Amino acid sequence: MAKEGIHPPYHSVVFKDASTGALILTRSTMTSDTKIKLDDGNEYPLILLEITSDSHPFYTGTQRLIDTQGRVDKFKKRYGR
């Protein structure tokens, strides 16, 4: 017997890469108060991501320095670089 009401709702959402602006429309249980309207005329919850396959060095072949919480500056200050 399957239990009803134990799973969160599964719906369409848009994930946005914060560094490149790339949009990924998929389905997820995640939700957000921020919405985005796409070219298809529908409005979807928008989830911001720091890194996706569009900006990750493994997939792009380029090395970029992404520092969202000051960790790089703290490291340079500590080790004198």
Sequence and secondary structure as in RCSB ss.txt:
>XXXX:A:sequence
MAKEGIHPPYHSVVFKDASTGALILTRSTMTSDTKIKLDDGNEYPLILLEITSDSHPFYTGTQRLIDTQGRVDKF
KKRYGR
>XXXX:A:secstr
   TT S   EEEEEEETTT  EEEEEES   S EEE TTS EEEEEEES  TTT HHHHS      SSSHHHHH
HHHHT 
